Amino acid sequence: MLRASVVLLLIAPGMVAVCGCSGKSSPASLCYPSNRPGVACEPYPVLTQDELPDCQVPLTSDNLACAAKLFAPLDGPPWPFDSKRVAAAVTQLHGGTTTYVAPDWQITAEHILPATCQFPAMYEYAIDGVPFELGANCSSFLMAGGNPQHADCVKNNLTQCWDVVELADISDICVLDAPTPSPSFLQPSPAAPQLGDQVFVVGFPGFNWSAEQRLQYRTPLVSTGKVVAVLGLNVILSAPAYHGDSGGAVLNAQGQIVGVLSQLVGDVRRRGVATVPAELPDYYSCGTLIDDQTREIIRAKTGDVSLPDAGG
């Protein structure tokens, strides 16, 4: 899984290049450090690994040549969404990333939370808006995504085990109470993304940047790509990702959350927890989509809709 130590603005005809500088570098301007003679600063490339043959492998912390072309700072390029609002809503948690979806509630991936959290095998939701507990020192929850691959483990009180399931059955998402309230939060998208939709992943990937590079790649960082498959509530993206992105928000162009980032396709394939279509490369990323019931629960916490009752 993508834990901290554990997608595509194509610069091509018809696409938008992202630029955060004017050609001259200064402490206040963020841009891609150019290797071209006489050019100190140019637009961040913000490519995908599909476009970079030398980068078509799962990234490592020292693969900075690829990282510099695949990621850009949230406060750098002019993104299509409100980057300041996103920056205020996205924070780090347990080496991963979490995002406010209501003043007192955040959404993230289950696997970044402490092992004391006893997540259910099936989806569990807060009834009438009343949070539930999942173990000692494990926050309160409005939703926890069930994972059938652990069903037998939970039933037999076993740890470090799983059943092999279909990729569509894997989920890694939860809504938990925030340690401190925030006036800034992001709305869930009204519907799931479609194949080919452009999405953006916001997180805190832990690359070994040099001191100078850290100034130009201040976290949180954004990568972008396309939805290449939707399998149940599991979504496959051409979006680059690295350790620290786990739990990060997957946004549409309006800055709404469609889901959270979980892991790489290669992680699933290596662990053998699910059958993975052979055509999906290891460097693609996986996320879990927000389902309808979770969407309604979140909206109720922000005053947008009424709460689902125990019979809904």
HELIX and SHEET records of a PDB file:
HELIX    1   1 GLN A   49  GLU A   51  5                                   3    
HELIX    2   2 PRO A   53  CYS A   55  5                                   3    
HELIX    3   3 LEU A   64  LEU A   70  1                                   7    
HELIX    4   4 SER A   83  ALA A   89  1                                   7    
HELIX    5   5 GLU A  110  ILE A  112  5                                   3    
HELIX    6   6 PRO A  148  HIS A  150  5                                   3    
HELIX    7   7 ALA A  151  LYS A  155  1                                   5    
HELIX    8   8 LEU A  167  ASP A  169  5                                   3    
HELIX    9   9 ALA A  211  GLN A  216  1                                   6    
HELIX   10  10 VAL A  265  ARG A  271  1                                   7    
HELIX   11  11 ASP A  292  LYS A  301  1                                  10    
SHEET    1   A 2 TYR A  32  PRO A  33  0                                        
SHEET    2   A 2 CYS A  41  GLU A  42 -1                                        
SHEET    1   B 7 ALA A  72  PRO A  73  0                                        
SHEET    2   B 7 LEU A 221  LEU A 231 -1                                        
SHEET    3   B 7 GLN A 198  GLY A 203 -1                                        
SHEET    4   B 7 ALA A 249  LEU A 251 -1                                        
SHEET    5   B 7 ILE A 257  LEU A 264 -1                                        
SHEET    6   B 7 SER A 285  LEU A 289 -1                                        
SHEET    7   B 7 ASN A 234  LEU A 237 -1                                        
SHEET    1   C 6 VAL A  90  LEU A  93  0                                        
SHEET    2   C 6 GLY A  96  ALA A 102 -1                                        
SHEET    3   C 6 TRP A 105  THR A 108 -1                                        
SHEET    4   C 6 CYS A 174  ASP A 177 -1                                        
SHEET    5   C 6 SER A 140  ALA A 144 -1                                        
SHEET    6   C 6 GLU A 124  TYR A 125 -1                                        
SHEET    1   D 6 VAL A  90  LEU A  93  0                                        
SHEET    2   D 6 GLY A  96  ALA A 102 -1                                        
SHEET    3   D 6 TRP A 105  THR A 108 -1                                        
SHEET    4   D 6 CYS A 174  ASP A 177 -1                                        
SHEET    5   D 6 SER A 140  ALA A 144 -1                                        
SHEET    6   D 6 PHE A 132  GLU A 133 -1                                        
SHEET    1   E 2 VAL A 165  GLU A 166  0                                        
SHEET    2   E 2 ALA A 274  THR A 275  1                                        
END                                                                             
